């Protein structure tokens, strides 16, 4: 009984409402800082690992992780979002959810392990069997931290989450590089996520001193499971969209081309994931507390979208313009075949950045069934686009998938905004200037590289960076742009 007051403190969110904006802002700073640090560490590890391993090594592991990633999206059954989104929840309910998560994790470990021979046959690669058996343990490990992570996010303890993520990532990457240097080859890539998730479990339990009770029949979790199941189904389909291209490439073209495609995809999408994870950790808890205030909810969403674009657009412009020197510097000459894929994938990068907040919006409003319907509609179309591009190699898949996503995006926005105070016009006003400056920066960067024709990787990077810096600096001379950037600061200062 002594633990009950502590459990109530852990589950209560009343104290968050008074300074929600300050917590969101500070949490955003913590999380962005942590994601930035993770991005630097991960990028450095990519540079090192790309020189220690071959494209085929990455391709072998990608064959398994693209499949296991689908299961990972379903692993927590959306019960972490259920814990975060629910206005009031009690200790017995969270305990019941913990045991459900553990059972799901164990079941997925057994299922994926049993699929090992099937995957080896599908890819015509016997080494896949043992890789799959080891990767399957990830599900059991991750299930132990689902509710602890959810409680940390529910309490908006973003500093603790940031510290945990950086420490776990550093430990895993250091171990992976050491293994690759010692000749472990693709096993070093297999070991990294296992070490990362084990570290996260230990740190999450230390930071959130909450212990589950045994399951009780009195715990009414049916509505939580129903909500979470819809979220989990949505995340499963969302992950299918993001991995179907790699599954098809691995099946049709083998480990080598898949290694090139997956490295180009991961190098480009790493900033997308880092920004998405940073924004998602803050946005879902904050939006969930505002679900009964539609005007304030819409205002927060538009500001978040505007801020995300001002932060992310310059980065993707630089990656698009300087694709060749970035690939050669980060991965080495043996990865030059990834350059055209990298640029083609960059076409849809900003759409990917804007897609995640739409998912959080529906989750925060409790509309998980509507999210599931949306993804059921767009998924077959996107996967069909990958299949259309498949005969043309990895460049065909990248181009067809990017164009398809960009073409569908206006309809996706209309569907999600229905029933809210958000409209395409309001969103257009929020994204007009960051996108306009982004397009001008692309033209300026391309023109600068063509006119100066710098020789060598470093000079090319410098020319591209200086050109983009000049465009963005000159954009501050435009009063509406300057006013918009200043208004972001004023927004966060206001209550």
C-alpha positions in Angstrom: 0.0 0.0 0.0 3.0 2.3 0.6 3.6 2.4 -3.2 0.1 3.7 -3.9 0.7 7.5 -3.4 3.8 7.2 -5.5 1.8 5.5 -8.3 -0.8 8.2 -8.1 1.9 10.9 -8.5 3.3 9.0 -11.5 0.0 8.8 -13.2 -1.5 12.3 -12.5 -1.1 15.0 -15.1 -3.0 17.8 -13.4 0.2 19.6 -12.5 1.2 19.8 -16.2 -1.7 22.0 -17.4 -0.6 25.2 -15.7 2.7 25.5 -17.6 2.1 23.2 -20.5 3.7 25.6 -23.0 6.8 26.1 -20.9 7.2 22.3 -20.5 6.6 21.7 -24.2 9.2 24.4 -25.1 11.8 23.1 -22.6 11.0 19.6 -23.5 11.4 20.4 -27.2 14.8 21.9 -26.5 15.9 18.9 -24.5 14.6 16.5 -27.1 16.0 18.4 -30.1 19.3 18.7 -28.4 19.3 14.9 -27.6 18.3 14.1 -31.2 21.0 16.4 -32.5 23.6 14.6 -30.4 22.2 11.2 -31.5 22.4 12.4 -35.1 26.0 13.4 -34.8 26.9 10.1 -33.1 24.9 8.0 -35.6 26.4 9.9 -38.5 29.9 9.4 -37.2 29.2 5.7 -36.7 27.8 5.5 -40.3 31.0 7.0 -41.6 33.1 4.5 -39.7 31.0 1.4 -40.3 30.7 2.1 -44.0 34.4 1.8 -44.2 34.7 -1.3 -42.1 31.9 -3.2 -43.8 30.6 -3.7 -47.3 27.3 -2.9 -49.0 26.5 -6.6 -48.9 26.9 -6.7 -45.1 24.4 -3.9 -44.7 22.1 -5.6 -47.3 22.1 -8.9 -45.4 21.0 -7.2 -42.1 18.5 -4.9 -44.0 16.8 -8.1 -45.4 15.9 -9.1 -41.8 15.3 -5.7 -40.2 12.9 -4.6 -42.9 10.7 -7.6 -42.0 11.3 -7.4 -38.2 10.5 -3.7 -38.4 7.0 -4.5 -39.4 6.5 -6.5 -36.2 8.2 -3.8 -34.2 5.6 -1.4 -35.2 3.0 -3.7 -33.7 5.1 -4.8 -30.7 3.5 -2.5 -28.0 0.0 -2.8 -29.5 -0.2 1.0 -29.3 -0.6 0.7 -25.5 2.1 3.3 -24.9 0.0 5.9 -26.8 -3.1 4.7 -24.9 -1.3 5.4 -21.6 -0.1 8.8 -22.8 -3.4 9.9 -24.4 -5.8 8.9 -21.7 -6.8 11.8 -19.5 -7.1 9.7 -16.3 -5.6 6.2 -15.8 -4.9 4.1 -12.7 -2.2 1.9 -11.4 -4.1 -1.4 -12.1 -4.7 -0.4 -15.7 -1.1 0.4 -16.4 0.0 -2.8 -14.7 -2.4 -4.8 -16.9 -1.0 -3.0 -19.9 2.6 -3.9 -18.9 1.8 -7.6 -18.8 0.0 -7.5 -22.1 3.1 -5.8 -23.6 5.3 -8.5 -22.2 3.1 -11.3 -23.6 3.1 -9.6 -27.0 6.9 -9.3 -26.9 7.4 -12.9 -26.1 4.9 -14.0 -28.8 6.6 -11.9 -31.4 10.0 -13.2 -30.5 8.8 -16.8 -31.0 7.0 -15.9 -34.3 9.9 -14.1 -35.8 12.3 -16.8 -34.7 10.0 -19.4 -36.4 10.1 -17.3 -39.6 13.9 -17.6 -39.8 13.9 -20.5 -42.3 11.2 -18.9 -44.3 13.1 -15.6 -44.7 16.3 -17.6 -45.7 14.3 -19.3 -48.4 12.5 -16.1 -49.6 15.8 -14.2 -50.0 17.7 -17.3 -51.2 20.3 -16.5 -48.5 21.1 -19.2 -45.8 22.9 -16.6 -43.5 19.6 -14.9 -42.9 18.4 -17.7 -40.6 20.8 -17.1 -37.7 20.6 -13.3 -38.1 16.8 -13.6 -37.8 17.0 -15.7 -34.6 19.2 -13.2 -32.9 17.1 -10.1 -34.1 13.9 -11.8 -32.7 15.1 -11.2 -29.2 14.6 -7.5 -29.6 10.9 -7.8 -29.2 11.1 -9.4 -25.8 13.6 -6.9 -24.6 11.6 -3.9 -25.9 8.4 -5.1 -24.3 9.9 -4.5 -20.8 10.2 -0.8 -21.2 7.0 0.2 -23.1 5.0 1.3 -20.1 7.9 2.9 -18.4 8.6 4.9 -21.5 4.9 5.9 -21.7 4.9 7.1 -18.1 8.0 9.2 -18.7 6.4 10.8 -21.7 3.1 11.2 -19.9 4.9 13.1 -17.2 6.8 15.1 -19.9 10.1 14.2 -18.4 12.0 14.9 -21.6 15.3 15.6 -19.9 15.4 12.1 -18.5 14.4 10.6 -21.9 17.1 12.7 -23.7 19.8 11.5 -21.3 18.7 7.9 -21.6 18.6 8.0 -25.4 22.1 9.5 -25.8 23.7 7.1 -23.3 22.1 4.0 -24.9 23.0 5.1 -28.4 26.6 5.8 -27.5 27.0 2.5 -25.8 25.5 0.6 -28.7 27.5 2.4 -31.4 30.8 2.0 -29.5 30.2 -1.7 -29.1 29.2 -2.1 -32.8 32.3 -0.3 -34.1 34.5 -2.3 -31.8 32.9 -5.6 -33.1 33.3 -4.5 -36.8 36.9 -3.5 -36.2 37.5 -7.0 -34.7 36.1 -8.6 -37.8 32.6 -9.5 -36.8 31.3 -8.0 -40.1 27.4 -8.0 -40.3 27.1 -9.4 -36.7 28.2 -6.0 -35.5 25.1 -4.5 -37.1 22.9 -7.2 -35.5 24.3 -6.6 -32.1 23.8 -2.8 -32.0 20.0 -2.7 -31.6 20.2 -5.5 -29.0 22.7 -3.5 -26.9 20.8 -0.3 -27.5 17.4 -1.6 -26.3 18.9 -3.5 -23.3 20.5 -0.2 -22.2 17.2 1.6 -22.6 15.3 -1.0 -20.5 17.8 -0.7 -17.6 17.8 3.2 -17.7 14.0 3.5 -18.1 13.4 1.3 -15.0 15.9 3.3 -13.0 14.4 6.7 -14.0 10.7 5.7 -13.7 10.6 4.0 -10.3 7.3 2.3 -11.0 6.7 -1.4 -10.5 3.8 -3.3 -12.0 1.4 -5.3 -9.8 0.2 -8.7 -10.8 -2.7 -8.6 -13.3 -6.1 -8.0 -11.8 -9.5 -8.8 -13.2 -10.8 -5.6 -11.9 -8.6 -3.6 -14.3 -10.8 -2.4 -17.1 -8.5 -2.0 -20.0 -10.8 -3.0 -22.9 -11.1 0.6 -24.2 -7.4 1.1 -23.8 -6.6 -2.1 -25.8 -9.2 -1.1 -28.5 -7.6 2.3 -28.9 -4.1 0.8 -28.8 -5.0 -1.9 -31.3 -6.0 0.7 -33.9 -2.9 2.7 -33.3 -0.7 -0.4 -33.5 -2.5 -1.4 -36.7 -1.8 2.0 -38.1 1.8 1.9 -37.1 2.1 -1.5 -38.7 0.8 -0.3 -42.0 2.9 2.9 -41.7 6.0 0.8 -41.3 5.0 -1.4 -44.2 4.9 1.7 -46.3 8.5 2.5 -45.2 9.9 -1.0 -45.7 8.1 -2.4 -48.7 10.5 -0.8 -51.1 13.5 -2.5 -49.4 11.7 -5.9 -49.2 11.0 -5.7 -52.9 14.6 -4.6 -53.8 16.1 -7.4 -51.6 13.9 -10.0 -53.3 14.5 -8.8 -56.8 18.0 -7.4 -56.8 19.8 -9.0 -53.9 22.0 -7.8 -51.0 24.4 -5.5 -52.9 21.8 -3.1 -54.5 19.7 -3.3 -51.3 22.8 -2.2 -49.3 23.2 0.8 -51.5 19.5 1.7 -51.3 19.2 1.2 -47.6 22.3 3.3 -46.8 21.1 6.1 -49.0 17.6 5.9 -47.4 18.9 5.7 -43.9 21.4 8.5 -44.3 18.7 10.8 -45.7 15.9 9.7 -43.4 18.1 9.8 -40.3 17.3 13.6 -39.9 13.6 12.8 -40.6 13.5 10.2 -37.9 15.5 12.4 -35.4 13.1 15.3 -36.0 10.1 13.1 -35.9 11.1 11.3 -32.7 12.0 14.7 -31.1 8.7 16.3 -32.1 6.6 13.2 -31.4 7.9 12.8 -27.8 6.7 16.4 -27.0 3.7 16.7 -29.3 1.6 13.6 -28.4 1.6 14.3 -24.6 1.1 18.1 -25.2 -1.6 17.7 -27.8 -3.4 15.0 -25.7 -3.7 17.6 -22.9 -5.3 20.0 -25.4 -7.8 17.7 -27.1 -10.7 19.5 -25.5 -9.5 22.9 -26.6 -9.8 22.9 -30.4 -8.6 26.4 -31.1 -5.5 26.1 -29.0 -4.9 22.6 -30.4 -5.0 24.0 -34.0 -2.7 26.9 -33.1 -0.1 24.6 -31.6 -0.2 22.2 -34.6 0.3 25.0 -37.1 3.2 26.5 -35.0 4.8 23.1 -34.7 4.6 22.5 -38.5 6.0 25.9 -39.2 8.9 25.5 -36.7 9.6 22.0 -38.0 9.9 23.2 -41.6 12.2 26.1 -40.7 14.5 23.7 -38.9 14.4 20.8 -41.4 14.1 22.4 -44.8 17.6 23.9 -44.9 19.1 20.6 -44.0 17.2 18.7 -46.7 18.1 21.4 -49.3 21.8 21.0 -48.4 21.5 17.2 -48.7 19.8 17.4 -52.0 22.2 20.0 -53.5 25.4 18.4 -52.1 24.3 14.7 -52.5 27.4 13.5 -54.2 30.0 15.0 -51.9 27.9 14.0 -48.8 27.8 10.4 -49.9 31.5 10.2 -50.8 32.5 11.9 -47.6 30.2 9.9 -45.4 30.3 6.5 -46.9 33.3 6.4 -49.3 33.8 5.8 -53.0 32.4 2.3 -52.9 29.0 3.8 -52.2 28.9 6.2 -55.2 26.0 4.2 -56.7 23.8 5.5 -53.8 24.1 9.2 -55.0 21.2 9.2 -57.5 19.0 7.3 -55.1 19.8 9.8 -52.4 18.7 12.7 -54.5 15.5 11.0 -55.7 14.5 10.1 -52.1 15.1 13.7 -51.1 12.2 14.8 -53.3 9.7 13.4 -50.7 11.8 14.2 -47.6 9.7 17.3 -46.6 6.5 15.4 -47.2 7.8 12.7 -44.8 8.6 15.3 -42.2 5.0 16.6 -42.4 3.4 13.2 -42.4 4.4 12.3 -38.9 2.6 15.3 -37.2 -0.6 14.2 -39.0 -0.3 10.8 -37.3 0.3 12.4 -33.9 -2.7 14.7 -34.5 -5.1 11.8 -34.9 -3.6 9.8 -32.1 -3.8 12.8 -29.7 -7.5 13.4 -30.6 -8.2 9.7 -29.9 -9.1 9.0 -33.5 -7.1 5.9 -33.9 -9.8 4.2 -36.1 -9.7 7.1 -38.5 -5.9 6.9 -38.7 -6.2 3.2 -39.5 -8.7 3.9 -42.3 -6.4 6.5 -43.8 -3.4 4.2 -43.9 -5.5 1.4 -45.4 -6.3 3.6 -48.3 -2.8 5.1 -49.1 -0.7 2.0 -48.4 -1.7 -0.1 -51.4 -1.2 2.9 -53.7 2.3 3.5 -52.3 3.4 -0.1 -52.4 2.1 -0.3 -56.0 4.3 2.6 -56.9 7.3 0.7 -55.6 6.4 -2.3 -57.7 6.0 -0.1 -60.8 9.5 1.3 -60.3 11.1 -2.1 -59.4 12.0 -3.2 -63.0 14.0 0.0 -63.3 16.3 -0.8 -60.4 16.8 1.1 -57.1 16.5 4.5 -58.9 13.1 3.5 -60.3 11.8 2.5 -56.9 13.1 5.8 -55.3 11.6 8.0 -58.0 8.2 6.3 -58.2 7.7 6.2 -54.4 8.7 9.8 -54.0 6.4 11.1 -56.7 3.5 9.0 -55.4 3.8 10.3 -51.9 4.0 14.0 -53.0 1.0 13.5 -55.3 -1.2 12.0 -52.5 -0.3 14.5 -49.8 -3.0 17.2 -50.4 -5.7 14.6 -50.2 -4.1 13.1 -47.0 -4.2 16.6 -45.4 -7.9 17.1 -46.3 -8.8 13.8 -44.8 -6.9 14.4 -41.5 -8.2 18.0 -41.1 -11.8 17.0 -41.4 -13.7 17.8 -38.2 -11.0 20.1 -36.8 -10.4 23.8 -37.0 -7.5 23.2 -39.4 -7.8 23.8 -43.1 -5.5 23.6 -46.2 -5.5 27.4 -46.4 -4.3 27.8 -42.8 -1.6 25.1 -43.3 -0.6 26.8 -46.6 -0.1 30.1 -44.7 2.0 28.3 -42.1 4.3 26.6 -44.7 4.4 29.2 -47.5 7.6 31.0 -46.5 9.8 28.1 -45.4 8.9 26.2 -48.6 9.4 29.2 -50.8 12.8 29.9 -49.4 13.6 26.2 -49.6 12.9 26.2 -53.4 14.9 29.4 -54.0 17.8 27.9 -52.0 17.8 24.7 -54.2 18.1 26.9 -57.3 20.8 29.0 -55.7 22.8 26.0 -54.6 22.6 24.3 -57.9 23.5 27.5 -59.8 26.5 28.1 -57.5 27.9 24.6 -58.1 27.5 24.9 -61.8 29.1 28.3 -62.1 32.1 27.6 -59.8 32.5 23.9 -60.7 34.6 23.2 -57.6 37.0 20.2 -57.7 37.0 17.8 -54.7 34.6 16.8 -52.0 35.3 19.5 -49.4 35.2 22.5 -51.9 31.9 21.2 -53.2 30.4 21.1 -49.7 31.7 24.5 -48.9 30.3 26.1 -52.1 26.9 24.5 -51.4 26.8 25.5 -47.8 27.8 29.1 -48.5 25.2 29.4 -51.3 22.5 28.2 -49.0 23.6 30.4 -46.2 23.5 33.4 -48.4 19.9 32.6 -49.6 18.6 32.1 -46.1 20.4 35.2 -44.8 19.0 37.3 -47.6 15.5 35.9 -46.9 15.6 37.7 -43.5 15.5 41.0 -45.5 11.9 40.1 -46.5 9.6 41.6 -43.7 7.1 38.7 -43.7 9.8 36.1 -43.3 11.6 38.1 -40.5 8.2 38.6 -38.8 7.4 34.9 -38.9 10.7 33.8 -37.4 10.3 36.5 -34.6 6.7 35.4 -34.0 7.9 31.9 -33.3 9.9 33.2 -30.4 7.1 35.4 -29.1 4.7 32.4 -29.3 6.7 30.4 -27.0 7.1 33.3 -24.6 3.4 33.9 -24.4 1.1 31.9 -22.0 
